[in-house]
C-alpha cells in the first residue's frame, strides 16, 4: 500500500484536489481510501462517503492536530493494509504552519492557493519547505503574471519540490498529480521505525498542559519572551 500525506493551510482546496485526484486514480484501477484529520469538526468525511470513497475521521479535540496525527497514523496504516487499499491518503487539519508531520520515505503533498498572499510561502514552515509536491490552486481567479510570481515564490522556498497548478473545481491538472502518487517501490505494511522528516516542537509550557491563567507566576517550561525596550515606549 502507498501512503500519501496531504497538508496545506485552511481553505486552500485540499479536499477538492484530493477528490479530483482520486477519480483519476480510480479510472486507472486503484483502490483508494482517505483518512481525514481535523480539530473540532469536519464534514469532509461525508463528502468522501458521498463519492463512494472509504473514509475514516479523526478529531484531535484539545490536542495538537499534528501530534494527534502522528500518534494514530500507525493504526490508520494498519487499517489501510488490512482492507487491501492500494493508496491511503491522509488529509491534515491544515492549521499549523510550523509543524507538518511528513514522514521520511512517505510522499508528501502541500496544497497552497494563489489567493493566500504573495508572501505566504515565506510564512509557511516545514509543511511547504519539506514537501515533495506542491499543488497551487485557484489559479483561475488570478492573472497569468500573478500565477507565475506566486509559483516563483514557492520555488524559492522549496526548490526541490515538483510544483503543479490544479483547478479543484474542474479537476484540470489532477490526472498529472495522480500519475505521480503511486509507485510500486513505495509499498509498505507498517510505519513502525519510520521517522518524521522534521521534529515537532519538543518543549512543553504550562499552557500546553492546560493552564489558563495569565502571568509569569503561572508560566513553566520553555518560555520565549519578546524583547521590549524602554525606547520603544512612547
PyMOL commands that set and color helices and strands:
alter all, ss='L'
color gray80, all
select helices_A, chain A and resi 14-27+44-50+65-82+114-116+120-123+126-129+144-157+174-181+184-186+216-218+230-232
alter helices_A, ss='H'
color red, helices_A
select strands_A, chain A and resi 2-8+32-38+54-59+87-91+107-113+133-137+162-165
alter strands_A, ss='S'
color yellow, strands_A
deselect
rebuild
show_as cartoon
